[in-house]
Amino acid sequence: MKISAFVLILLLSGGLAFTQVTDAEKQLKIQSADSVPGWKKGGVINFTTSQTSLTNWAAGGQSSIALSGLVSLFAHNKMARSLWENYLDLGYGSLKQGKKDWWKTDDKIDFTSKYGYNLSKNLYLAGLVNFKTQMAQGYNYPNDSVMISGFMAPGYLLGALGLDYVPGDNFTVFIAPLTTKMTFVTDEVLSEEGKFGVDPGNNVLSEFGGYARITAKADLMENIAIQTKLDLFTNYLRNPENIDVSWEVLLNMKINEFFAATLTTHLLYDDDVDIEIDNNNDGVTDEAGPRIQFKEVLAVGFSLKF
């Protein structure tokens, strides 16, 4: 993705972070500057299910059942001159229609740990480690005999050193000019095909470049909260103008103490990942190349926020 497109995404994310801040959140930011040292923990746990059963239904259709789960946790430790932040996001969803096997609809493991040493009031010298992969194998549906991904295929490990601007609990900007990104493809079949940017037959792709992460969260109104995370990475050594993007948004709309609706979106662009396109649906790939990927999940069910 070219730099001009990135600027637009960055502006949209920044606009979301600043325009949606309520008066209550502003007050929280003021209080957080002198918050009491110690651990602060919380998160959202959501589980949803839906089911349709059809018997002799004249209008047609298929019986189906869908299950999905979402876990988003954080643990922050504020010390006298340092700040340690940890985040864990897990998601999994599955769908069964008629007599077909279960199809995966969502799958992610995302862990981040960031440690910063205070240089001034809101500025930290910080190091960040991020790990991403998935739990189960993915297939080229409706063809469930062709595996296209799996646990650690791909897996991503990123280590970054830079400056972290933390004006409060609800907004951070981390910029790291020194960053190493490693892509793992442990499945030998996918490795031989050179999937996810690795050279055919290799299991690891190493990149060196610059990285930025922006996080923001806000209460839009009573019982409606939003949080967003934007990750940007450029490889200094190859096509630095093509910046990798990962932009996630989680909207949590509380119905009552135990039930809520959640909307999650994920916009993804990776210059090393080729997306195969079959233009005429004849089963033959007509073209392949990096493309914008987008995922949206809307769920209503049991939810616990703490």
C-alpha positions as semicolon CSV with decimal commas, in nm:
position;residue;x (nm);y (nm);z (nm)
1;M;0,000;0,000;0,000
2;K;0,144;0,333;-0,101
3;I;0,222;0,611;0,147
4;S;-0,065;0,834;0,029
5;A;-0,320;0,566;0,120
6;F;-0,157;0,532;0,458
7;V;-0,186;0,899;0,532
8;L;-0,562;0,872;0,476
9;I;-0,590;0,574;0,711
10;L;-0,378;0,749;0,972
11;L;-0,595;1,060;0,954
12;L;-0,912;0,855;0,985
13;S;-0,775;0,673;1,288
14;G;-0,657;0,995;1,448
15;G;-0,991;1,157;1,381
16;L;-1,168;0,867;1,549
17;A;-0,941;0,891;1,850
18;F;-0,990;1,264;1,901
19;T;-1,342;1,341;1,782
20;Q;-1,508;1,068;1,987
21;V;-1,359;1,172;2,322
22;T;-1,627;1,258;2,576
23;D;-1,597;1,505;2,861
24;A;-1,580;1,216;3,105
25;E;-1,288;1,062;2,917
26;K;-1,103;1,395;2,915
27;Q;-1,131;1,401;3,290
28;L;-0,998;1,046;3,308
29;K;-0,695;1,148;3,103
30;I;-0,621;1,429;3,345
31;Q;-0,649;1,195;3,639
32;S;-0,436;0,924;3,474
33;A;-0,132;1,152;3,449
34;D;-0,089;1,126;3,825
35;S;-0,246;0,783;3,872
36;V;-0,146;0,565;4,163
37;P;0,135;0,317;4,080
38;G;0,038;-0,050;4,059
39;W;-0,147;-0,296;3,840
40;K;-0,458;-0,205;3,641
41;K;-0,638;-0,496;3,472
42;G;-0,951;-0,540;3,266
43;G;-1,102;-0,664;2,944
44;V;-1,401;-0,794;2,751
45;I;-1,514;-1,156;2,716
46;N;-1,788;-1,227;2,464
47;F;-1,957;-1,551;2,354
48;T;-2,233;-1,576;2,094
49;T;-2,433;-1,848;1,925
50;S;-2,709;-1,861;1,664
51;Q;-2,912;-2,152;1,530
52;T;-3,163;-2,210;1,251
53;S;-3,359;-2,534;1,207
54;L;-3,566;-2,602;0,893
55;T;-3,794;-2,902;0,833
56;N;-3,998;-2,931;0,511
57;W;-3,955;-2,557;0,465
58;A;-4,120;-2,465;0,133
59;A;-3,923;-2,142;0,090
60;G;-3,597;-2,335;0,098
61;G;-3,281;-2,276;0,294
62;Q;-3,047;-2,472;0,518
63;S;-3,034;-2,544;0,888
64;S;-2,728;-2,385;1,046
65;I;-2,551;-2,317;1,371
66;A;-2,282;-2,058;1,439
67;L;-2,055;-2,016;1,741
68;S;-1,803;-1,742;1,814
69;G;-1,597;-1,618;2,104
70;L;-1,389;-1,308;2,173
71;V;-1,145;-1,233;2,455
72;S;-0,970;-0,895;2,485
73;L;-0,762;-0,850;2,803
74;F;-0,511;-0,598;2,931
75;A;-0,281;-0,566;3,234
76;H;-0,082;-0,247;3,301
77;N;0,175;-0,194;3,574
78;K;0,261;0,169;3,644
79;M;0,580;0,216;3,845
80;A;0,769;0,522;3,965
81;R;0,967;0,576;3,642
82;S;0,835;0,305;3,412
83;L;0,520;0,162;3,256
84;W;0,462;-0,201;3,154
85;E;0,162;-0,276;2,933
86;N;0,036;-0,619;2,826
87;Y;-0,247;-0,705;2,586
88;L;-0,398;-1,037;2,479
89;D;-0,663;-1,071;2,207
90;L;-0,815;-1,409;2,120
91;G;-1,093;-1,480;1,875
92;Y;-1,251;-1,788;1,723
93;G;-1,566;-1,854;1,525
94;S;-1,715;-2,152;1,344
95;L;-2,020;-2,215;1,122
96;K;-2,204;-2,533;1,019
97;Q;-2,466;-2,532;0,742
98;G;-2,679;-2,835;0,660
99;K;-2,471;-3,152;0,636
100;K;-2,146;-2,969;0,562
101;D;-1,853;-2,979;0,801
102;W;-1,776;-2,690;1,033
103;W;-1,620;-2,389;0,859
104;K;-1,394;-2,147;1,040
105;T;-1,513;-1,785;1,036
106;D;-1,268;-1,619;1,277
107;D;-0,935;-1,719;1,431
108;K;-0,662;-1,510;1,595
109;I;-0,401;-1,500;1,869
110;D;-0,248;-1,157;1,930
111;F;-0,020;-1,080;2,226
112;T;0,167;-0,754;2,290
113;S;0,401;-0,655;2,571
114;K;0,547;-0,304;2,593
115;Y;0,785;-0,168;2,857
116;G;0,877;0,199;2,880
117;Y;1,112;0,412;3,092
118;N;0,988;0,764;3,160
119;L;1,190;1,045;2,997
120;S;0,943;1,328;3,061
121;K;0,584;1,369;3,175
122;N;0,420;1,173;2,890
123;L;0,719;1,040;2,695
124;Y;0,883;0,699;2,742
125;L;1,180;0,520;2,590
126;A;1,010;0,191;2,514
127;G;1,055;-0,159;2,376
128;L;0,767;-0,362;2,231
129;V;0,722;-0,728;2,145
130;N;0,421;-0,849;1,944
131;F;0,327;-1,206;1,850
132;K;0,044;-1,305;1,615
133;T;-0,080;-1,633;1,473
134;Q;-0,396;-1,848;1,462
135;M;-0,524;-2,155;1,643
136;A;-0,650;-2,388;1,370
137;Q;-0,600;-2,471;1,005
138;G;-0,769;-2,256;0,742
139;Y;-0,899;-2,383;0,408
140;N;-0,986;-2,238;0,070
141;Y;-1,362;-2,270;0,122
142;P;-1,577;-2,411;-0,028
143;N;-1,287;-2,643;-0,109
144;D;-1,206;-2,780;0,237
145;S;-0,933;-3,010;0,106
146;V;-0,684;-2,730;0,036
147;M;-0,518;-2,594;0,350
148;I;-0,402;-2,233;0,311
149;S;-0,297;-2,150;0,669
150;G;-0,248;-2,297;1,016
151;F;-0,088;-2,246;1,355
152;M;0,246;-2,065;1,296
153;A;0,170;-2,065;0,924
154;P;0,186;-1,777;0,929
155;G;0,319;-1,663;1,264
156;Y;0,453;-1,313;1,319
157;L;0,705;-1,195;1,578
158;L;0,790;-0,827;1,595
159;G;1,041;-0,653;1,821
160;A;1,066;-0,273;1,825
161;L;1,260;-0,002;2,010
162;G;1,149;0,362;2,008
163;L;0,955;0,637;2,182
164;D;0,610;0,600;2,336
165;Y;0,382;0,902;2,388
166;V;0,127;0,826;2,662
167;P;-0,087;1,130;2,755
168;G;-0,337;0,910;2,940
169;D;-0,493;0,568;2,973
170;N;-0,699;0,608;2,655
171;F;-0,450;0,711;2,389
172;T;-0,091;0,612;2,297
173;V;0,143;0,667;2,004
174;F;0,449;0,441;1,974
175;I;0,709;0,514;1,705
176;A;1,002;0,274;1,661
177;P;1,271;0,343;1,398
178;L;1,448;0,019;1,497
179;T;1,224;-0,280;1,432
180;T;1,272;-0,645;1,341
181;K;0,980;-0,841;1,196
182;M;0,992;-1,217;1,147
183;T;0,734;-1,419;0,953
184;F;0,719;-1,794;1,025
185;V;0,568;-2,060;0,797
186;T;0,621;-2,392;0,976
187;D;0,398;-2,599;0,746
188;E;0,627;-2,760;0,489
189;V;0,370;-2,758;0,206
190;L;0,302;-2,387;0,244
191;S;0,674;-2,325;0,287
192;E;0,756;-2,503;-0,040
193;E;0,495;-2,286;-0,214
194;G;0,660;-1,970;-0,078
195;K;0,346;-1,851;0,098
196;F;0,335;-1,535;0,313
197;G;0,652;-1,393;0,163
198;V;0,905;-1,663;0,260
199;D;1,140;-1,794;-0,008
200;P;1,021;-2,138;-0,133
201;G;1,150;-2,405;0,101
202;N;1,233;-2,162;0,382
203;N;1,042;-2,130;0,708
204;V;1,134;-1,775;0,810
205;L;1,129;-1,431;0,650
206;S;1,327;-1,162;0,837
207;E;1,271;-0,791;0,780
208;F;1,425;-0,476;0,929
209;G;1,244;-0,145;0,926
210;G;1,033;0,115;1,104
211;Y;0,713;0,060;1,300
212;A;0,435;0,273;1,448
213;R;0,138;0,181;1,667
214;I;-0,154;0,404;1,763
215;T;-0,412;0,287;2,018
216;A;-0,721;0,470;2,137
217;K;-1,038;0,396;2,329
218;A;-1,341;0,601;2,425
219;D;-1,693;0,580;2,566
220;L;-1,909;0,710;2,281
221;M;-2,214;0,724;2,506
222;E;-2,358;0,530;2,796
223;N;-2,305;0,154;2,744
224;I;-2,124;0,201;2,411
225;A;-1,744;0,182;2,407
226;I;-1,496;0,170;2,121
227;Q;-1,130;0,083;2,097
228;T;-0,900;0,089;1,796
229;K;-0,545;-0,016;1,714
230;L;-0,344;0,083;1,407
231;D;-0,010;-0,085;1,325
232;L;0,218;0,036;1,045
233;F;0,544;-0,125;0,929
234;T;0,787;-0,043;0,651
235;N;1,079;-0,258;0,540
236;Y;1,386;-0,037;0,497
237;L;1,561;-0,293;0,277
238;R;1,290;-0,367;0,019
239;N;1,015;-0,143;-0,118
240;P;0,999;0,089;0,185
241;E;0,718;0,286;0,019
242;N;0,488;-0,020;0,047
243;I;0,378;-0,003;0,409
244;D;0,211;-0,296;0,584
245;V;-0,112;-0,200;0,763
246;S;-0,316;-0,366;1,037
247;W;-0,613;-0,160;1,163
248;E;-0,854;-0,315;1,413
249;V;-1,168;-0,169;1,570
250;L;-1,380;-0,318;1,850
251;L;-1,720;-0,163;1,926
252;N;-1,889;-0,298;2,239
253;M;-2,258;-0,212;2,288
254;K;-2,381;-0,325;2,627
255;I;-2,745;-0,440;2,649
256;N;-2,747;-0,524;3,018
257;E;-2,508;-0,663;3,278
258;F;-2,446;-0,990;3,094
259;F;-2,546;-0,935;2,730
260;A;-2,399;-0,713;2,462
261;A;-2,350;-0,670;2,089
262;T;-1,997;-0,644;1,954
263;L;-1,877;-0,528;1,615
264;T;-1,517;-0,600;1,519
265;T;-1,344;-0,499;1,198
266;H;-0,992;-0,567;1,073
267;L;-0,837;-0,399;0,770
268;L;-0,513;-0,567;0,667
269;Y;-0,253;-0,507;0,399
270;D;0,075;-0,699;0,379
271;D;0,299;-0,642;0,079
272;D;0,445;-0,993;0,122
273;V;0,111;-1,178;0,106
274;D;-0,026;-1,259;-0,240
275;I;-0,403;-1,298;-0,272
276;E;-0,503;-1,535;-0,553
277;I;-0,797;-1,428;-0,772
278;D;-1,013;-1,654;-0,992
279;N;-1,198;-1,403;-1,213
280;N;-1,422;-1,650;-1,399
281;N;-1,470;-1,914;-1,126
282;D;-1,315;-2,193;-1,333
283;G;-1,090;-2,310;-1,050
284;V;-0,777;-2,162;-1,210
285;T;-0,592;-1,865;-1,057
286;D;-0,591;-1,577;-1,305
287;E;-0,381;-1,334;-1,102
288;A;-0,214;-1,300;-0,764
289;G;-0,069;-1,010;-0,568
290;P;-0,096;-0,810;-0,246
291;R;-0,444;-0,671;-0,184
292;I;-0,638;-0,499;0,092
293;Q;-0,802;-0,759;0,316
294;F;-1,106;-0,680;0,532
295;K;-1,293;-0,875;0,797
296;E;-1,608;-0,777;0,988
297;V;-1,779;-0,973;1,265
298;L;-2,108;-0,868;1,426
299;A;-2,216;-1,074;1,727
300;V;-2,483;-1,056;1,998
301;G;-2,463;-1,270;2,309
302;F;-2,312;-1,315;2,654
303;S;-2,058;-1,047;2,739
304;L;-1,854;-0,966;3,046
305;K;-1,663;-0,637;3,072
306;F;-1,432;-0,574;3,366
